[in-house]
Amino acid sequence: MERFDGKQIARHWLFALVVGVVSAFASIVLCLMVGWSYEAFTALPWLVWLLPVFGIASLLLYRWWKLRLDLTTHRVVQSMRDNRPISPLLAPGILLGTCLSILGGGSVGKEAGALQIGASLGTLVSRPLKLQSVYRKNADESMTGFVAATGMAATFSALFFAPLGSCMFVLELTRFHKTISKHVATIVVACFVAWGIASIFGIGDVIDKVAVPELAWPIIGKCVVIGVAVAIMGTVFDSSIHWLHDLTWRISKNYFVWVVVGGLLFAALVTFCGWGHLTGSGGDTLMDALHGRFGAWDFAIKALLTLICLGFWFKGGEIMPSFCIGGLLGASCTYLTGGDPAFGAAVGVMGFFAAFSRCPLAAFLMGCEIFGWAMAPYFAVAVGVSYMFGSPVGMYGDGVDRLIRTRWGDNLWKTMRERMEDEKAADAPDPGVVELAENAVQAARMTLTSPGAAVPPEGTEATTPPEQPPR
């Protein structure tokens, strides 16, 4: 036990419990407030024309609380990777900003908002505990990224009732940062605490399960087709959001102008094209797809509406809209492949999420926790294919494959080189044997040239014949 700090272990357990409880109730509050906001919009659809006003109000809140106006989930994740502190005011900021966007019918989700809320709450809860590494030799390591990752995973776990997938999600988002991965036990405890509390209340993103077909090669082939389709769409989707962010930022850094432009464009498309059923986070639309109710091109319309909202800097998340897009696309693929649209929607959800986020392990685990472990073979195929065919850079930056090509790749080749050197050394003859052989050859040569010379006894290290006694 000299290797571990007992006091820090106790503090980590306390931190995990407190963060789990706080994150669970934060997730419940987020769900209730966003739900009320969308109910108000569905009752008063004309609120869509006030979306620019709601966007301006959310930016004013961010300015008031001294938060970056261009703060996105990607930036929060990057701060977590770099061990930079996250403001506690981000939690109320993204909560109110998301509600305002949903109140105007904006196509944004609350799930990525939950990630930001969790990172903010994890930072806040850790302050009085003064956490350090549980390993004595690493007592000087910064725990800033770790506490944010713990809160992020716990809130996500409570929202989706998926503790294992949520834990893996933050590990993949942080690219298995050594400080975070070494303290993964704390994250797991926080995730299960949050999951347990949220399960009691039953408030979160409850997604219906689908009928699981028998394992057969035609079904595997359909999963491959869906995997390729969602990989292409996921790459186009996240690349378009990054491209629009970059374009608007280069033209003008006045984000108030952009929310007005984006809000008016969104309102015009929804009103004049009759796309009101595809507004909001997309949770209801996904449920319709899981029950076979969808349009063949709804996935493209939902992607366009989400691109406008997120690309023009409205506050909110991108995960539930991505679930919705993937589900609609997976269901639409059944027009080509045949089969159950509900099954195609479920496979499309997790395949799109893997390509979009570049977090395949999290997508697989979350899919199994949400839809049931009987779907594991199909998710393994779809996630593997979508990840392989998708861009190496997703919504949150590089995926784990970049690690394989860089840090893990370097370590792998270094290990292989060391093993090859060891094998060469093992195959080389023993130095003592070589020396004995050389001595024997030299003695034989001297015997031939000088017949009176004595031959050294076997096993000796003599290299010259002994002197002859005087006559």
N, C-alpha and C positions, 0 to 999 in steps of 0.2 A: 504493500500500500504506500510505500515511500514515493512511488511514481505518481500517485494521485493526491490531489488536495481535497481532503474530506469536507472542509467548509464550502469549497466551491461546488462540490458535488451536491451538497444540500441546497445551495442557492440555485443551482441549475434545476433541480427538481421543483423547487418553489416557483421559479420563473416559468417552467413548463405548465404547472397547474394554473397559475394566475393568467398567463397568456391564453391558455386554452379556454378558460371561463370568459375572459374579456372578449376574445375573438368570436366566440360562439354568439354572445349577445350582440356584438357589433354586426355580425352577419344577419341575425334576426331583424335588427333595426333597419339594416339596409334593405332587406327583402320587403319589409312592411312599407317603408317609405317609397320605394320605387314602385311597388304594387299600387299604392294609393295614387301616385302621380300618373301612372298609365290608365288607371280607372277614370281619373279626371279627364284625361285626353280623349278616351273613347266616348265619354259622355258629352264632351265639347270638342268635336273635331276641328273647329275653326281655330283652336289654340295653336295649330301648326303654323299659322301666320305670325304668331308671337315668338316663334323659335329664335329669330335673331335677337329679340329683346332678352330672352332667357339666356342666350349665349353671352351677351354683354354682361348680364348680371353675374354669371358665374366667373367671368374674367375679372370683374370688379372685386368679387370676394377674394380671388387669388391675389390680386394686387394689394388689397387691404391686409391680408395675412402674410404678405411678403413671400409669396410662393411664385415660382417661375410660371409665366403665362403659358409657356410651351411645354409644361411638365406633362409627360406621358408615362404610361406604364414602362415603356422601354427605358426611359431616363431613370425611373425609380429602380429598375432592375440593375442598370449600369451603376448607380450609386451603391447598391448593395454589393455588387461585385468588387467595387473599388474601396469598400469599407468607409464610404462617406456617410455622415449622419443624415437622417431623414427627419424632416420637421414634424413634430406632433400635430401641427395644425393641418397637415395634409389630410388627416382622417376626416374632419368635418368639411374640409374644402372639397374633396372628391365626392363625399356623400351628397352634399347640397348641389354640387355641379352636375352630378349624374341625374339627380331628381329633376333639376331644371330642364336638362336635355330631354328626359323622358316625358316631362309635362308638355313639351312642345311636339311630342311624337318622334323625337330624334331616334335614329337607328343606332343606338349604342347600348351596351350591356352594363350590368352591374358587377360582373364577375372580376374583370380586371380592376374595377374600382375597389372590390374587396381585397385584391392583392395589395393595392396601395394603402388601404385602410389598415390592413394587417401589419404591413411594414412600419407604418407610423405608430401604431399601438405597441408593437414589439419594442420599438425604440423607447417609447414613453415608459412602459412598465419596467424596463431594465435599469432605468436610471438609479432608483434607490437601492437596487441590489448589488451594484458595482461588480458585475460579473467579470470573471477572468476565466482563462482556460482551466479545465479540471486537471490538466497535466502540468506538473510543477515546472518542468523545463520550458514550457510555452507560456509562462505566466505573463509575459510582456506582449503577447499577441493581441491585436485589436479585435474586439468582439462586436463591433458596430454592424458589420454585415450579417453576422450570425443572428443577432437579436431581431433584425429586420426580417431575415429569412424565416425565423421561427414564427413570428406573428403572421407573416404572409401565408405560410403553409397551414397554420391553424385556422385562419379565417376561410381559406379556400376549402379546407376539409369540412368545415361546418356548412358551407354553402352547397357543396355537391354531395355531402355524405360519403366522401371518398378519402379516408385518411392516408392510405398507402400511396395512391396516385398523387395526392397533394404534396406529400413529403418528397416523392421522387420529382415532382414538378419543380420545386425550388432547388433541388440538387442539380437538376439539369439546367435550370436558368442560371445558376451561379457557376456552371461548368465544373461541378464537384470541387469547389474551393476547399482547400485542405482544412481550414479552420472550421468550416461549416460541416464538412463530411465527417470530421473527427468527433463532432458533437451531435451526430445525427440522432442519438438516443433521446436527447432533449426534444428535438423536433418531433419525433415519433410520439412521444408522450403528449406533447401539446396538441398534436393532430387528433389523437384518440380522445382526449378530454373534450375538445371542441366538437368532435363528431358525436360523442355521447350526449352532450347537452342539446345540440341541435336536433338529434334524433328524438329526444323526449318531446320537444315542442313540434317537431315535424314541419318546421318552416325553413324552406330553402328551395333549391332548384330540383324539385322532384320530377324525374324523367321516367316515363313509362317504359317498361320492358317490352320486348317483342318476342314473337315465337321463334324458336331456334330450330332451323332445319337439320336434318341428319347430315353428317359429314360425308361429302361426296365430291368427286373431282369437278363436276359442273358448278357446284357452289363455290369451290375454290377459284375457279375461273372467273366467276362473277365478282368475287372479291378483288381479284387482280385488276379487272377492268375498272372497278370503282376506285381502286387505289391509284391507278394512273390518272384517272379523270380528276380526282380531288388534289393530286399532286400538282397538276398543271394549273388548276384553278386557285389553289392555295398560293402558289408562287406568284401568279398574276395579281392576286388580291393584296398580299402584303407588300409586294414591290410597288404597286400603285399607290398605296398609302404613303410609303416612304418617298416616292417620287413627288406626290402632291405636297407633302410637307416641305420637301426641299424647294419645290417651285415657288410656293407661296412665301417661304422664308426669304428667298432670293429677291422676289419682287418687292415685298414690303414686310417689315417686322411689326406692323400695326395689326395685331391679332383681332382687334375689335372690328376692323374692316372685313376681315376674312369670315368671321362668324355671321356678319350681316349678309355677305355675298352667298355663303354656303346655306344659310337659313332660308333665304328667299328662293334659291334654286331648289332646295329640298321641298319647300312648301308648294312651289309651282308644279313639280313633278308629281307629288302625292295627290294634289288636288285635280289637276287636269288629266292625269293618266289613270286615275282611279287606283292608286297603289296604297290606299290607306290600310289595307289588311297586312301590309308588310312593314309597317312602322313599329316602333318600340324595339325592345331588346331581341325579339324573335323567339322567345320561349313558347308562346302560344302557337306560333307558326310551326315550330319544330314538333310540337305535340300533334298538330294536324298531319304533318308528314309521316309521323310514326303510326298514324291511323289511316294512312292511304289517301289523305286529302291534300293535294298540292297541284300546282301548275307546272307544266313542263319547263318553263323558263323562269320560274319564281326565284331560283337560286341566283340568276344573273341580276334580276331586279333588286333583290335583297343586297347583293354585293355592291351594286351601284349606290344605293341609298346609304349603306354603311360607309362606303368610301367618301361620299360627300360630307357626312357628319364628322368622321374622324379626320379626314384630310383637311377640313377647314377648321380644325382645332376646337371642336365641341368637346366638353368634358364627358367622360364615360369610358366604358370598356369595349373590348373587341372580342372577348371570348365567346359569350353567348351568341352574338351575331355570326361568329365563325362556326359555331355548332349548327346554327340554323342553316347557313349556306351549305355546309357539308352535308347535312341531312337532306336538304332539298335536292342537292346534286346527286347524292347517292340514290334517292328515290327516283329521280329522273333517269338514271342509268338503267333502271329496270325496263324502260321503254325499249332499250337496245338488247339487254341481256335476258329479259323476262324474269319471272320470279316475284317474290313478295316485296312490294315497295317499302313496307315497314322495316323489313330486314335490311334492304339496301340503304334506307335512311340511317339506321343505327351504325352500319359499317362506314357510311360516308361521314358521319359525325366525327368519329375518332380518327379516321384516315386524314380528313381535312385538318383536324387539330394537330396531328403529328407533322404534316407538311407546313402548316402555318406557323407553329411555334418552334419547330425543330426540337421537340421533346418527345421522342418516340416511346421511351419507357413509361413516361407519365401517361401518355395517350393510351397505351395498352392497359396499364393498371386501372386507370380511371374508367375505361370502357368496361372492363370486367366488373368493377365495383358498381357501376351504374346499371349496366344491362345484364349482369349475371356472368358467372365464370364459365358457363356453358358456351359463351360466345368467344372464349379465348382463342381457339384455332383461327377463327375468321378475322378477329382483330389482329392477330399476329401477322397474317398474310397482308391485310389491307394496310396496316401501319408500316410494315416493312417495305412494301412496294411504294407507298406514297412518300415515305422518307427517302427512299433511294432515288426516286424520280424528281423530287422537289429540289428547290434551290438550296445551297448550303447555308445561305443567310436568310433567316426568317424574320418575323415581326420583332423578336427580341434579340436579334443579332445572330452570331454564329451558333450552330448546333454542336452536338457532341462529336460529330464527325470531324470537325475542325481540330478538336483535341487529339483525335487519333492521328491526324496528319501532322500535328505539331508536337505538343508536350508529350502526350502518350506515345506518339510515334517515335520521338527522339529517345524516350526511355526504353521503348521496345528494341530499337536498333542497338542502343548502348548495351542492353542486357544480352542481346544476341552476339554482339562482338565479344563481350567478355566471356561468354560460354564457348565461343569458337577458340579464343585464345587458351582457355583452360583445357579444351579438348586437344589442342595441339601440344600443349605442355604434357598432358597425360599420355599422348601417343609417342612422345619423344623418348628415346632410350635413357635409362638411368645413367647419370654421370659416372657413377662408380663402375658400371659395366663397361662403359666406353674406355675409361682409363685402364682397366684390367686388360681389355682387348689390345689397346695400344702398347701396353707393356709387354704382352705376350708376343706381339709382332716384332717389336724392337729386339727382344731377347732372341727370337728365332733368327733374325737377321744377323745379330752379333755371333751367334753360334756357327752360322754358315761361314762367316768371314774369319772367325777366330775359333777353331775347334776346341781349344783348351779352356775357353771361357765357360763359366758355370751358368746354368740357367736359373733365374730367380724362382724360389718356391712358389707354388700356386697360392694366390691370395695375398701376396706381399705387394708393396708399392714401390719396390726397388726398380730403378730404370737403368742402372749401370751394373756391370758384373762386380762381385766383391774382389777386393785386392788379394793377390796371391801371397802366401807366406814367404818370407825371405829364405833363400836357399843357403 
